[in-house]
Amino acid sequence: MKTKELVDPNALYREQLVELGTLLQAARQQQGETLDAMATTTLIRPSLLAAMEQGDLDSLPEPVYIRGLIRRYGDALHLDGETLASQFFTPPRIQRRTWQESPAAQLRPLHLYGAYFVLLIAAISGLSYVLRQTAPEATMLPPLAPLSDSEIDTANSAASNNTAPETAEVNEPEAPIKVKMTLTSQSWLRITSDGKTEFEGILQPGDTRLWIADQALTIRAGNAGAVMVSYNDNQAEALGQPGMVREVTYSPGSAISLAW
């Protein structure tokens, strides 16, 4: 009796590699570079560079070595190679015995289905444990700073003096600099408000944040094309190109680009 593979243990790797490969390929093409030219710069074979761009996991070495290749390739394309490599995880490989090597293969037909069910439950439980162990690296984000007592008192005072109907919308915090951002794809971000780092980590597609400052607000993104920003309620626009690292500082008068 043959068994059917229900879970692909490399599915997580493939999904991450396809997303990162797309960013690397877009950056290379935008810079007008060929695979052969990048192979000379990075000392990585063109076939491995092509496999990374196409998300071809089967043509690449072990995941722990793939991270090093991504870091080197990203740096050669003037991206943040360390940030890109950190988005490719390397949980421990799950070892499974083949059906022919398992004790269930030696059981009589009456016990076959029971043994198969137990093995299936064990395999799924093991995979779930590995995914739970690796998930915090990508999903745990530092909490946003709570409002200060003065900001809470100001909001309460404005609410008590407001004569509008109870259904009126609550106004956003007033500040000389207000930047609202929405993520269209995963990106690493660092937010600095008036010289203080308010946030540093990875945000996911669909995440929305509002940042305020009095003198200067600096945003550094590892995937600038995935960050849509609206400065002081103006029309939202992308912070930069997909896969590119960009740092922008907003002042009360305008936005100043500091680095790509």
N, C-alpha and C positions, 0 to 999 in steps of 0.2 A: 504494500500500500504506500503511495506517495503522498507526501504532505505538501500543502500550499503555503508559501511564505506570506504571512499577513502583515508584517511590519518591516519596513526597510530601515535598518539602523543608520544608514547614511543619508536619509531624507533631510535631516536637519543640516548636515554639511552641504548637500547639493543646493538647498534653498539659499543658504548664506553665500555660497560661492558664486551662484548665478547673479545675485544682486551686486556683489563686489566686482565681479568680472565685467558687468555692464558699465559700472562707473569707470573702471580702468580703461576699457576700450574707448569709451566716449572721450576721456581725457587725452588718450594717445591720438585719436583721429583729429580732435580739435587742435592739437599742437602740430599736426601734419607729420607725425613720425610713423615709420614702418616698423613691423615686428623685428626685422633684421637689424635695424638701427638700434632699437631698444635692447636687443640681445647683446650687441656690442657694448652698450652702456652698462647694463646690469650684470653681464656675464651669466645670463640665464638662457638656455636653449630656446630658439623661437617656438619649438613645439610645446614647451612648457608655458610660455607666455600666451600662446594661442589657447591652450587648455584652460588657463585661468580665466581668460576673457570669455570663453564659451561656457564656463561652468562645468567642464568635463572632468569630474572628480576621478573617474577611472584611469585617466591618463596622467595623474599627478601622484606624488609620493604620499606618505602618511600626513594626516591633518596638521600635526605639530610642525612639520617641515613646510607645509603650505603657508602657514602664518609668516614664516621667514621670507618666503618668496613674495608674498603680498606686500610685506613691509619694504623690501628692496625695490620692487616694481613701483610702488606708490611714491617713494622718495625720488626715484629717477624721473617721474612725471611731475615733480614739484608739488605733490600732494602731501598730506600728513600720513606718511606710511605707518607710523605706530598706531594712529587712530584707526586706520583701515584694518590693520592686522588684528586689533583688539575686537573687531566685530565678527571675526571668524573664530568660533569657539572650538576647543579640543577636549571634550569630555572623554573619559576612558572608554576604550573599545569594549563592546559586549561580546564575550566569547560564547558561542553556542555549539553544542555537539550535533553532528549530523544524526538523522533518524536511524541510519544503520548502526551507529555507535551507541545509541541509547538503550537502556535496559528494556524499554517498552517493545523494542523489536523482537525480543526473545519471549515475550508473553504470549499466551494463547489468545485467540480472537475474542474470547469472552472478556478479557481484561484490557484489550487494545484501546477501546474508546475512553475508558477511564484514565489510563496512563497518558494518552494524548491530551486530554482536557487539562490534567495537572501540569504538564509541560507547557502548554499554551498559557495558562494563567501565570506561571512563574516567569515566562519570557516577557509578558506584558508588564508585570509588576516591576521587573528589573529595568525595563526601558523607562517606565514612568519615574522611577527613583532617579535615574541618571538625568532625565530632563529637568526634574525638580532641583537637582544639585547645580545644574548649569544655568537655570533661568535667572537667579538673582543677579548674575553678572551683567545681564542686558536690561533687566526690567526694574531693578531697585534704583530709584532716583531720590536724591536728597529732597526733603520737603521744602516748599517755598517758605520764606521768612514770614512769620505772622505780622499782622498790623501792630504798630506801636500804640501805646495808650493814648497818645495825642491824636493819632489818626482815628481811633475808635470814638474819642470824645467829639471830634469834629463831625464825623458821620452821624452820630446820635443827635448833635445839636441841629444839623441841617434837616434831619428827619422831623424833629419836633416843630420846626418853624415852617415846614412845607404845608401849604394849604391845598395842594392838588389832590385829586381823588386817590383812594387807596390803591387803585389799579395802576397808578403811574409807575414807570420803570425807575429803578434805582440808578442814579448817575454813577459813572466810573470815577475813581479817585482823580482829583485835580492835581496836576504837576506840570512844570515847564516842558518835561520830556515824557511822552507816553509812547511805548512801542509794543504793539500787539503782534504776536507771531503765531503762525499755524504751520504744522509739519505736514508735508505731502509724502515724505519718505523718512526712513530712519536717519538720524544725524547726531553726532556728538556736538555739544554746545557748552560754551562758558560765557556767563553773563556777569559783567562788572558794572555796578551802579555807584557813581560818585566815589570811585576808588576802592569799593568793597565788592569782593566776589560774592554774588547772590546765588549762583547756581553753576554747577559743572557736572555734566553727565550726558547720557544718551536719551533723547526723546523719540517717541514712536509716531508713525503716521496717524494724523488726526488729533494729536495733542495740541492744545492751544494755551498760550501764556500771555499775560500782560505785565510788562515791566515799566517802572517809572523811575525818574531821577530828577534832581534839581540842576546839576551842572553838566554831567556827562554820563552816557550809557553806552558801554562797549559790548558788542556781540561778536564772538569768534565761533565760526561754524566749520565742522569738518566736511560737510556736504552742503555747500551754500545753496545749491539749486533746490534743495528740499525744504528750505526755510522761507516762507512767505511772511513779509513784515509790512506793517502799516504804521507809519510814523505820524503821531499826532492826528489820528483819524483820517489820514490821507489814503488814497487807493493802495491796496496791498500789492507788493511786487516781490519777486524772488531776490534773495540776498546776493546771489551770484550764479555761477554756472554749476551744473550737476557734477558732483565729485570733487569740486575745487574747495580749497581751504581759503576762507576770507574773514577778515576782521574789519568791522565797521564801528565807528564811534559817532553817536548822535549827541549834538549839543542843542541848546534851546533855539538856535537859528537854523541849523542845517545838519546833514549827515556827512561825515568825512570818512572815506575809505582809507584804512591804514595799511592793509597788506592783503595780498592774494596767496 
